[in-house]
Amino acid sequence: MDREEQSGYRAVLEAVAAELRRLLAGDHESTQPVAPDRAIGRLSRVGAMQAQQMSLAGRRRQQERVRRIEHALGLVRQGTYGSCTRCGEDIGRARLDAIPDTFLCVMCVERLQARGSDRNPEP
């Protein structure tokens, strides 16, 4: 991938990161603990606690995505963005268009899935 193509992906990555940071900096009311003295019914309290946990999980996913995007931006600066970190082959434009913060080509992802790897293989 040449520098011009990498620059195009850099713009996309920076825009996604900025949007995620904006969302992360927003109102955190939905992630606050549910107060036990809050006057709601037992089922409503359980629902509120589930909603809080879902919000927290969403925030963790957003934070992880920002971390991955920052890593991808580092690869752009190094000039290695678009190459699989496992095998070194080109990742493929369709995959990068769909998931610009990916670090593995489709073949490496399939190999990891076939081995039953349950950890996140990407940096």
ROZA-275889 format. One record per residue: residue number from 1; x, z, y of N, C-alpha, C in turn. Coordinates in Angstrom, 2 decimals, m for minus. Layout:
<i: NUM; n_east: X; n_up: Z; n_north: Y; ca_east: X; ca_up: Z; ca_north: Y; c_east: X; c_up: Z; c_north: Y>
...
END
This chain:
<i: 1; n_east: 0.85; n_up: 0.00; n_north: m1.16; ca_east: 0.00; ca_up: 0.00; ca_north: 0.00; c_east: 0.91; c_up: 0.00; c_north: 1.24>
<i: 2; n_east: 0.60; n_up: m0.87; n_north: 2.17; ca_east: 1.45; ca_up: m0.94; ca_north: 3.36; c_east: 1.02; c_up: 0.10; c_north: 4.40>
<i: 3; n_east: 1.85; n_up: 0.26; n_north: 5.41; ca_east: 1.61; ca_up: 1.28; ca_north: 6.45; c_east: 0.30; c_up: 1.07; c_north: 7.20>
<i: 4; n_east: m0.08; n_up: m0.18; n_north: 7.41; ca_east: m1.33; ca_up: m0.47; ca_north: 8.13; c_east: m2.54; c_up: 0.02; c_north: 7.34>
<i: 5; n_east: m2.53; n_up: m0.23; n_north: 6.03; ca_east: m3.63; ca_up: 0.26; ca_north: 5.19; c_east: m3.63; c_up: 1.79; c_north: 5.17>
<i: 6; n_east: m2.45; n_up: 2.39; n_north: 5.07; ca_east: m2.36; ca_up: 3.84; ca_north: 5.08; c_east: m2.89; c_up: 4.41; c_north: 6.39>
<i: 7; n_east: m2.63; n_up: 3.73; n_north: 7.49; ca_east: m3.15; ca_up: 4.18; ca_north: 8.79; c_east: m4.67; c_up: 4.18; c_north: 8.82>
<i: 8; n_east: m5.28; n_up: 3.17; n_north: 8.19; ca_east: m6.74; ca_up: 3.13; ca_north: 8.11; c_east: m7.28; c_up: 4.32; c_north: 7.34>
<i: 9; n_east: m6.64; n_up: 4.63; n_north: 6.21; ca_east: m7.07; ca_up: 5.79; ca_north: 5.43; c_east: m6.79; c_up: 7.09; c_north: 6.18>
<i: 10; n_east: m5.69; n_up: 7.14; n_north: 6.95; ca_east: m5.39; ca_up: 8.33; ca_north: 7.73; c_east: m6.53; c_up: 8.63; c_north: 8.69>
<i: 11; n_east: m7.06; n_up: 7.59; n_north: 9.35; ca_east: m8.16; ca_up: 7.79; ca_north: 10.29; c_east: m9.40; c_up: 8.35; c_north: 9.58>
<i: 12; n_east: m9.67; n_up: 7.83; n_north: 8.39; ca_east: m10.81; ca_up: 8.32; ca_north: 7.61; c_east: m10.60; c_up: 9.78; c_north: 7.22>
<i: 13; n_east: m9.41; n_up: 10.08; n_north: 6.71; ca_east: m9.10; ca_up: 11.46; ca_north: 6.30; c_east: m9.19; c_up: 12.43; c_north: 7.46>
<i: 14; n_east: m8.67; n_up: 12.04; n_north: 8.61; ca_east: m8.72; ca_up: 12.92; ca_north: 9.78; c_east: m10.15; c_up: 13.15; c_north: 10.24>
<i: 15; n_east: m10.99; n_up: 12.12; n_north: 10.17; ca_east: m12.39; ca_up: 12.28; ca_north: 10.57; c_east: m13.13; c_up: 13.22; c_north: 9.62>
<i: 16; n_east: m12.91; n_up: 13.06; n_north: 8.32; ca_east: m13.57; ca_up: 13.94; ca_north: 7.34; c_east: m13.09; c_up: 15.37; c_north: 7.52>
<i: 17; n_east: m11.78; n_up: 15.55; n_north: 7.71; ca_east: m11.24; ca_up: 16.90; ca_north: 7.91; c_east: m11.83; c_up: 17.55; c_north: 9.16>
<i: 18; n_east: m11.95; n_up: 16.79; n_north: 10.23; ca_east: m12.50; ca_up: 17.33; ca_north: 11.48; c_east: m13.95; c_up: 17.77; c_north: 11.28>
<i: 19; n_east: m14.72; n_up: 16.98; n_north: 10.56; ca_east: m16.12; ca_up: 17.32; ca_north: 10.30; c_east: m16.21; c_up: 18.58; c_north: 9.42>
<i: 20; n_east: m15.39; n_up: 18.67; n_north: 8.40; ca_east: m15.40; ca_up: 19.85; ca_north: 7.55; c_east: m14.99; c_up: 21.09; c_north: 8.32>
<i: 21; n_east: m13.99; n_up: 20.97; n_north: 9.17; ca_east: m13.56; ca_up: 22.12; ca_north: 9.99; c_east: m14.68; c_up: 22.55; c_north: 10.94>
<i: 22; n_east: m15.40; n_up: 21.57; n_north: 11.48; ca_east: m16.52; ca_up: 21.89; ca_north: 12.37; c_east: m17.58; c_up: 22.67; c_north: 11.59>
<i: 23; n_east: m17.88; n_up: 22.23; n_north: 10.38; ca_east: m18.87; ca_up: 22.92; ca_north: 9.57; c_east: m18.40; c_up: 24.32; c_north: 9.19>
<i: 24; n_east: m17.13; n_up: 24.46; n_north: 8.86; ca_east: m16.59; ca_up: 25.76; ca_north: 8.48; c_east: m16.57; c_up: 26.73; c_north: 9.66>
<i: 25; n_east: m16.41; n_up: 26.22; n_north: 10.85; ca_east: m16.37; ca_up: 27.07; ca_north: 12.04; c_east: m17.77; c_up: 27.45; c_north: 12.52>
<i: 26; n_east: m18.78; n_up: 26.83; n_north: 11.96; ca_east: m20.16; ca_up: 27.06; ca_north: 12.40; c_east: m20.68; c_up: 28.43; c_north: 12.02>
<i: 27; n_east: m21.96; n_up: 28.59; n_north: 12.20; ca_east: m22.65; ca_up: 29.85; ca_north: 11.94; c_east: m22.47; c_up: 30.28; c_north: 10.48>
<i: 28; n_east: m22.08; n_up: 31.52; n_north: 10.30; ca_east: m21.84; ca_up: 32.05; ca_north: 8.96; c_east: m22.94; c_up: 32.99; c_north: 8.51>
<i: 29; n_east: m24.09; n_up: 32.95; n_north: 9.15; ca_east: m25.17; ca_up: 33.88; ca_north: 8.82; c_east: m25.58; c_up: 33.76; c_north: 7.36>
<i: 30; n_east: m25.59; n_up: 32.55; n_north: 6.81; ca_east: m26.04; ca_up: 32.37; ca_north: 5.44; c_east: m25.06; c_up: 32.92; c_north: 4.41>
<i: 31; n_east: m23.83; n_up: 33.25; n_north: 4.83; ca_east: m22.85; ca_up: 33.81; ca_north: 3.90; c_east: m22.70; c_up: 35.31; c_north: 4.02>
<i: 32; n_east: m23.43; n_up: 35.92; n_north: 4.93; ca_east: m23.35; ca_up: 37.37; ca_north: 5.12; c_east: m24.06; c_up: 38.08; c_north: 3.98>
<i: 33; n_east: m23.58; n_up: 39.27; n_north: 3.60; ca_east: m24.24; ca_up: 40.04; ca_north: 2.54; c_east: m25.69; c_up: 40.34; c_north: 2.91>
<i: 34; n_east: m26.53; n_up: 40.39; n_north: 1.88; ca_east: m27.94; ca_up: 40.73; ca_north: 2.09; c_east: m28.04; c_up: 42.24; c_north: 2.19>
<i: 35; n_east: m28.49; n_up: 42.71; n_north: 3.33; ca_east: m28.58; ca_up: 44.16; ca_north: 3.59; c_east: m29.63; c_up: 44.79; c_north: 2.68>
<i: 36; n_east: m29.29; n_up: 45.91; n_north: 2.03; ca_east: m30.26; ca_up: 46.55; ca_north: 1.12; c_east: m31.46; c_up: 47.13; c_north: 1.85>
<i: 37; n_east: m31.31; n_up: 47.42; n_north: 3.15; ca_east: m32.43; ca_up: 48.00; ca_north: 3.89; c_east: m33.31; c_up: 46.92; c_north: 4.54>
<i: 38; n_east: m32.98; n_up: 45.66; n_north: 4.28; ca_east: m33.79; ca_up: 44.57; ca_north: 4.83; c_east: m35.15; c_up: 44.58; c_north: 4.16>
<i: 39; n_east: m36.18; n_up: 44.53; n_north: 4.94; ca_east: m37.56; ca_up: 44.68; ca_north: 4.44; c_east: m38.06; c_up: 43.37; c_north: 3.83>
<i: 40; n_east: m37.58; n_up: 43.10; n_north: 2.62; ca_east: m38.09; ca_up: 41.94; ca_north: 1.88; c_east: m38.37; c_up: 42.40; c_north: 0.46>
<i: 41; n_east: m39.20; n_up: 41.67; n_north: m0.23; ca_east: m39.54; ca_up: 42.04; ca_north: m1.60; c_east: m38.37; c_up: 41.84; c_north: m2.55>
<i: 42; n_east: m38.51; n_up: 42.40; n_north: m3.74; ca_east: m37.43; ca_up: 42.34; ca_north: m4.73; c_east: m37.07; c_up: 40.90; c_north: m5.07>
<i: 43; n_east: m38.05; n_up: 40.05; n_north: m5.32; ca_east: m37.78; ca_up: 38.65; ca_north: m5.65; c_east: m37.20; c_up: 37.90; c_north: m4.46>
<i: 44; n_east: m37.67; n_up: 38.23; n_north: m3.27; ca_east: m37.13; ca_up: 37.59; ca_north: m2.07; c_east: m35.67; c_up: 37.98; c_north: m1.88>
<i: 45; n_east: m35.34; n_up: 39.23; n_north: m2.18; ca_east: m33.95; ca_up: 39.70; ca_north: m2.05; c_east: m33.06; c_up: 38.95; c_north: m3.03>
<i: 46; n_east: m33.53; n_up: 38.77; n_north: m4.26; ca_east: m32.75; ca_up: 38.03; ca_north: m5.26; c_east: m32.55; c_up: 36.59; c_north: m4.78>
<i: 47; n_east: m33.59; n_up: 35.99; n_north: m4.25; ca_east: m33.47; ca_up: 34.64; ca_north: m3.71; c_east: m32.48; c_up: 34.57; c_north: m2.56>
<i: 48; n_east: m32.52; n_up: 35.57; n_north: m1.69; ca_east: m31.59; ca_up: 35.62; ca_north: m0.56; c_east: m30.16; c_up: 35.79; c_north: m1.05>
<i: 49; n_east: m29.97; n_up: 36.60; n_north: m2.08; ca_east: m28.63; ca_up: 36.79; ca_north: m2.63; c_east: m28.11; c_up: 35.52; c_north: m3.31>
<i: 50; n_east: m28.98; n_up: 34.81; n_north: m3.99; ca_east: m28.59; ca_up: 33.54; ca_north: m4.60; c_east: m28.23; c_up: 32.51; c_north: m3.53>
<i: 51; n_east: m29.01; n_up: 32.46; n_north: m2.48; ca_east: m28.72; ca_up: 31.53; ca_north: m1.39; c_east: m27.38; c_up: 31.86; c_north: m0.74>
<i: 52; n_east: m27.11; n_up: 33.15; n_north: m0.59; ca_east: m25.83; ca_up: 33.58; ca_north: m0.01; c_east: m24.67; c_up: 33.13; c_north: m0.90>
<i: 53; n_east: m24.78; n_up: 33.31; n_north: m2.21; ca_east: m23.72; ca_up: 32.91; ca_north: m3.13; c_east: m23.53; c_up: 31.39; c_north: m3.14>
<i: 54; n_east: m24.62; n_up: 30.66; n_north: m3.04; ca_east: m24.52; ca_up: 29.20; ca_north: m2.96; c_east: m23.81; c_up: 28.77; c_north: m1.68>
<i: 55; n_east: m24.10; n_up: 29.44; n_north: m0.58; ca_east: m23.43; ca_up: 29.14; ca_north: 0.69; c_east: m21.94; c_up: 29.45; c_north: 0.60>
<i: 56; n_east: m21.60; n_up: 30.56; n_north: m0.01; ca_east: m20.19; ca_up: 30.92; ca_north: m0.18; c_east: m19.46; c_up: 29.89; c_north: m1.05>
<i: 57; n_east: m20.10; n_up: 29.46; n_north: m2.11; ca_east: m19.49; ca_up: 28.45; ca_north: m2.98; c_east: m19.30; c_up: 27.13; c_north: m2.23>
<i: 58; n_east: m20.27; n_up: 26.77; n_north: m1.41; ca_east: m20.15; ca_up: 25.55; ca_north: m0.60; c_east: m18.99; c_up: 25.64; c_north: 0.38>
<i: 59; n_east: m18.82; n_up: 26.80; n_north: 0.99; ca_east: m17.70; ca_up: 27.01; ca_north: 1.92; c_east: m16.36; c_up: 26.90; c_north: 1.19>
<i: 60; n_east: m16.29; n_up: 27.47; n_north: m0.02; ca_east: m15.04; ca_up: 27.37; ca_north: m0.79; c_east: m14.72; c_up: 25.91; c_north: m1.13>
<i: 61; n_east: m15.74; n_up: 25.13; n_north: m1.49; ca_east: m15.53; ca_up: 23.71; ca_north: m1.78; c_east: m15.06; c_up: 22.97; c_north: m0.53>
<i: 62; n_east: m15.65; n_up: 23.28; n_north: 0.62; ca_east: m15.23; ca_up: 22.65; ca_north: 1.87; c_east: m13.79; c_up: 23.01; c_north: 2.22>
<i: 63; n_east: m13.42; n_up: 24.28; n_north: 2.03; ca_east: m12.04; ca_up: 24.70; ca_north: 2.31; c_east: m11.06; c_up: 24.00; c_north: 1.38>
<i: 64; n_east: m11.42; n_up: 23.87; n_north: 0.12; ca_east: m10.56; ca_up: 23.17; ca_north: m0.84; c_east: m10.42; c_up: 21.70; c_north: m0.47>
<i: 65; n_east: m11.50; n_up: 21.10; n_north: m0.03; ca_east: m11.44; ca_up: 19.68; ca_north: 0.37; c_east: m10.55; c_up: 19.50; c_north: 1.59>
<i: 66; n_east: m10.62; n_up: 20.42; n_north: 2.55; ca_east: m9.72; ca_up: 20.34; ca_north: 3.72; c_east: m8.27; c_up: 20.43; c_north: 3.25>
<i: 67; n_east: m7.99; n_up: 21.32; n_north: 2.31; ca_east: m6.63; ca_up: 21.45; ca_north: 1.78; c_east: m6.16; c_up: 20.15; c_north: 1.13>
<i: 68; n_east: m7.04; n_up: 19.53; n_north: 0.35; ca_east: m6.69; ca_up: 18.26; ca_north: m0.30; c_east: m6.46; c_up: 17.16; c_north: 0.72>
<i: 69; n_east: m7.29; n_up: 17.14; n_north: 1.76; ca_east: m7.13; ca_up: 16.12; ca_north: 2.81; c_east: m5.82; c_up: 16.33; c_north: 3.54>
<i: 70; n_east: m5.48; n_up: 17.56; n_north: 3.83; ca_east: m4.20; ca_up: 17.84; ca_north: 4.49; c_east: m3.03; c_up: 17.37; c_north: 3.63>
<i: 71; n_east: m3.14; n_up: 17.57; n_north: 2.32; ca_east: m2.10; ca_up: 17.08; ca_north: 1.41; c_east: m2.03; c_up: 15.55; c_north: 1.45>
<i: 72; n_east: m3.18; n_up: 14.90; n_north: 1.44; ca_east: m3.23; ca_up: 13.43; ca_north: 1.50; c_east: m2.62; c_up: 12.92; c_north: 2.80>
<i: 73; n_east: m2.89; n_up: 13.62; n_north: 3.90; ca_east: m2.29; ca_up: 13.22; ca_north: 5.18; c_east: m0.77; c_up: 13.36; c_north: 5.15>
<i: 74; n_east: m0.28; n_up: 14.36; n_north: 4.44; ca_east: 1.16; ca_up: 14.50; ca_north: 4.25; c_east: 1.74; c_up: 13.32; c_north: 3.48>
<i: 75; n_east: 0.99; n_up: 12.84; n_north: 2.47; ca_east: 1.43; ca_up: 11.66; ca_north: 1.72; c_east: 1.44; c_up: 10.42; c_north: 2.60>
<i: 76; n_east: 0.48; n_up: 10.32; n_north: 3.51; ca_east: 0.47; ca_up: 9.20; ca_north: 4.45; c_east: 1.73; c_up: 9.25; c_north: 5.31>
<i: 77; n_east: 2.06; n_up: 10.43; n_north: 5.81; ca_east: 3.27; ca_up: 10.56; ca_north: 6.64; c_east: 4.53; c_up: 10.19; c_north: 5.86>
<i: 78; n_east: 4.54; n_up: 10.51; n_north: 4.56; ca_east: 5.69; ca_up: 10.18; ca_north: 3.71; c_east: 5.72; c_up: 8.71; c_north: 3.30>
<i: 79; n_east: 4.57; n_up: 8.06; n_north: 3.45; ca_east: 4.48; ca_up: 6.66; ca_north: 3.03; c_east: 4.17; c_up: 6.47; c_north: 1.56>
<i: 80; n_east: 3.74; n_up: 7.55; n_north: 0.88; ca_east: 3.44; ca_up: 7.44; ca_north: m0.56; c_east: 1.95; c_up: 7.52; c_north: m0.87>
<i: 81; n_east: 1.12; n_up: 7.56; n_north: 0.16; ca_east: m0.33; ca_up: 7.63; ca_north: m0.04; c_east: m0.80; c_up: 6.38; c_north: m0.79>
<i: 82; n_east: m1.69; n_up: 6.56; n_north: m1.74; ca_east: m2.25; ca_up: 5.44; ca_north: m2.49; c_east: m1.61; c_up: 5.24; c_north: m3.85>
<i: 83; n_east: m0.57; n_up: 6.03; n_north: m4.14; ca_east: 0.09; ca_up: 5.98; ca_north: m5.45; c_east: m0.29; c_up: 7.23; c_north: m6.24>
<i: 84; n_east: m0.55; n_up: 7.05; n_north: m7.51; ca_east: m0.91; ca_up: 8.16; ca_north: m8.39; c_east: 0.26; c_up: 9.13; c_north: m8.48>
<i: 85; n_east: m0.03; n_up: 10.42; n_north: m8.34; ca_east: 1.04; ca_up: 11.42; ca_north: m8.39; c_east: 1.51; c_up: 11.69; c_north: m9.81>
<i: 86; n_east: 0.79; n_up: 11.19; n_north: m10.81; ca_east: 1.21; ca_up: 11.36; ca_north: m12.21; c_east: 2.01; c_up: 10.19; c_north: m12.72>
<i: 87; n_east: 1.48; n_up: 8.98; n_north: m12.55; ca_east: 2.14; ca_up: 7.81; ca_north: m13.15; c_east: 2.80; c_up: 6.90; c_north: m12.12>
<i: 88; n_east: 2.49; n_up: 7.07; n_north: m10.85; ca_east: 3.11; ca_up: 6.26; ca_north: m9.80; c_east: 2.45; c_up: 4.93; c_north: m9.53>
<i: 89; n_east: 1.46; n_up: 4.57; n_north: m10.33; ca_east: 0.76; ca_up: 3.30; ca_north: m10.13; c_east: m0.18; c_up: 3.39; c_north: m8.93>
<i: 90; n_east: m0.60; n_up: 2.23; n_north: m8.42; ca_east: m1.58; ca_up: 2.21; ca_north: m7.33; c_east: m2.89; c_up: 2.83; c_north: m7.81>
<i: 91; n_east: m3.49; n_up: 3.62; n_north: m6.95; ca_east: m4.76; ca_up: 4.27; ca_north: m7.30; c_east: m5.90; c_up: 3.26; c_north: m7.30>
<i: 92; n_east: m5.90; n_up: 2.34; n_north: m6.41; ca_east: m6.98; ca_up: 1.36; ca_north: m6.34; c_east: m7.84; c_up: 1.60; c_north: m5.12>
<i: 93; n_east: m8.09; n_up: 0.55; n_north: m4.38; ca_east: m8.83; ca_up: 0.68; ca_north: m3.11; c_east: m10.25; c_up: 1.19; c_north: m3.30>
<i: 94; n_east: m10.92; n_up: 0.76; n_north: m4.36; ca_east: m12.30; ca_up: 1.21; ca_north: m4.57; c_east: m12.35; c_up: 2.72; c_north: m4.76>
<i: 95; n_east: m11.40; n_up: 3.27; n_north: m5.52; ca_east: m11.35; ca_up: 4.72; ca_north: m5.73; c_east: m11.00; c_up: 5.44; c_north: m4.44>
<i: 96; n_east: m10.03; n_up: 4.93; n_north: m3.69; ca_east: m9.65; ca_up: 5.55; ca_north: m2.42; c_east: m10.78; c_up: 5.45; c_north: m1.40>
<i: 97; n_east: m11.53; n_up: 4.37; n_north: m1.43; ca_east: m12.67; ca_up: 4.25; ca_north: m0.51; c_east: m13.74; c_up: 5.29; c_north: m0.84>
<i: 98; n_east: m13.93; n_up: 5.56; n_north: m2.14; ca_east: m14.94; ca_up: 6.52; ca_north: m2.55; c_east: m14.46; c_up: 7.96; c_north: m2.39>
<i: 99; n_east: m13.18; n_up: 8.20; n_north: m2.71; ca_east: m12.61; ca_up: 9.55; ca_north: m2.66; c_east: m11.24; c_up: 9.45; c_north: m1.99>
<i: 100; n_east: m11.21; n_up: 9.42; n_north: m0.66; ca_east: m9.92; ca_up: 9.20; ca_north: 0.02; c_east: m8.89; c_up: 10.30; c_north: m0.18>
<i: 101; n_east: m9.31; n_up: 11.48; n_north: m0.63; ca_east: m8.37; ca_up: 12.57; ca_north: m0.85; c_east: m7.97; c_up: 12.71; c_north: m2.32>
<i: 102; n_east: m8.16; n_up: 11.65; n_north: m3.11; ca_east: m7.76; ca_up: 11.68; ca_north: m4.51; c_east: m6.27; c_up: 11.42; c_north: m4.65>
<i: 103; n_east: m5.69; n_up: 11.93; n_north: m5.73; ca_east: m4.26; ca_up: 11.78; ca_north: m5.97; c_east: m3.96; c_up: 11.15; c_north: m7.31>
<i: 104; n_east: m4.99; n_up: 10.89; n_north: m8.11; ca_east: m4.81; ca_up: 10.33; ca_north: m9.44; c_east: m5.55; c_up: 9.02; c_north: m9.59>
<i: 105; n_east: m4.94; n_up: 8.11; n_north: m10.36; ca_east: m5.63; ca_up: 6.85; ca_north: m10.67; c_east: m6.68; c_up: 7.14; c_north: m11.75>
<i: 106; n_east: m7.55; n_up: 6.19; n_north: m11.98; ca_east: m8.63; ca_up: 6.37; ca_north: m12.95; c_east: m8.07; c_up: 6.60; c_north: m14.34>
<i: 107; n_east: m7.02; n_up: 5.88; n_north: m14.72; ca_east: m6.44; ca_up: 6.03; ca_north: m16.06; c_east: m5.92; c_up: 7.46; c_north: m16.29>
<i: 108; n_east: m5.24; n_up: 8.03; n_north: m15.31; ca_east: m4.73; ca_up: 9.39; ca_north: m15.46; c_east: m5.86; c_up: 10.42; c_north: m15.53>
<i: 109; n_east: m6.90; n_up: 10.21; n_north: m14.74; ca_east: m8.06; ca_up: 11.11; ca_north: m14.81; c_east: m8.69; c_up: 11.03; c_north: m16.20>
<i: 110; n_east: m8.84; n_up: 9.82; n_north: m16.73; ca_east: m9.43; ca_up: 9.66; ca_north: m18.06; c_east: m8.55; c_up: 10.31; c_north: m19.13>
<i: 111; n_east: m7.23; n_up: 10.18; n_north: m19.00; ca_east: m6.33; ca_up: 10.82; ca_north: m19.97; c_east: m6.46; c_up: 12.34; c_north: m19.92>
<i: 112; n_east: m6.55; n_up: 12.88; n_north: m18.72; ca_east: m6.71; ca_up: 14.33; ca_north: m18.59; c_east: m8.04; c_up: 14.80; c_north: m19.17>
<i: 113; n_east: m9.09; n_up: 14.03; n_north: m18.93; ca_east: m10.40; ca_up: 14.40; ca_north: m19.47; c_east: m10.41; c_up: 14.30; c_north: m20.98>
<i: 114; n_east: m9.73; n_up: 13.30; n_north: m21.53; ca_east: m9.67; ca_up: 13.14; ca_north: m22.98; c_east: m8.92; c_up: 14.31; c_north: m23.63>
<i: 115; n_east: m7.94; n_up: 14.85; n_north: m22.94; ca_east: m7.20; ca_up: 16.01; ca_north: m23.44; c_east: m8.00; c_up: 17.29; c_north: m23.28>
<i: 116; n_east: m9.11; n_up: 17.22; n_north: m22.52; ca_east: m9.93; ca_up: 18.41; ca_north: m22.33; c_east: m9.41; c_up: 19.35; c_north: m21.28>
<i: 117; n_east: m8.67; n_up: 18.84; n_north: m20.35; ca_east: m8.14; ca_up: 19.68; ca_north: m19.29; c_east: m9.28; c_up: 20.20; c_north: m18.44>
<i: 118; n_east: m9.38; n_up: 21.53; n_north: m18.34; ca_east: m10.47; ca_up: 22.12; ca_north: m17.54; c_east: m9.99; c_up: 22.58; c_north: m16.17>
<i: 119; n_east: m8.73; n_up: 22.36; n_north: m15.87; ca_east: m8.24; ca_up: 22.75; ca_north: m14.54; c_east: m8.29; c_up: 21.54; c_north: m13.62>
<i: 120; n_east: m8.26; n_up: 21.80; n_north: m12.34; ca_east: m8.26; ca_up: 20.73; ca_north: m11.36; c_east: m6.88; c_up: 20.08; c_north: m11.38>
<i: 121; n_east: m6.77; n_up: 18.81; n_north: m11.80; ca_east: m5.47; ca_up: 18.18; ca_north: m11.95; c_east: m4.83; c_up: 17.76; c_north: m10.65>
<i: 122; n_east: m5.57; n_up: 17.74; n_north: m9.59; ca_east: m5.04; ca_up: 17.21; ca_north: m8.34; c_east: m4.54; c_up: 18.34; c_north: m7.46>
<i: 123; n_east: m3.49; n_up: 18.05; n_north: m6.68; ca_east: m2.91; ca_up: 19.08; ca_north: m5.79; c_east: m3.90; c_up: 19.63; c_north: m4.80>
END
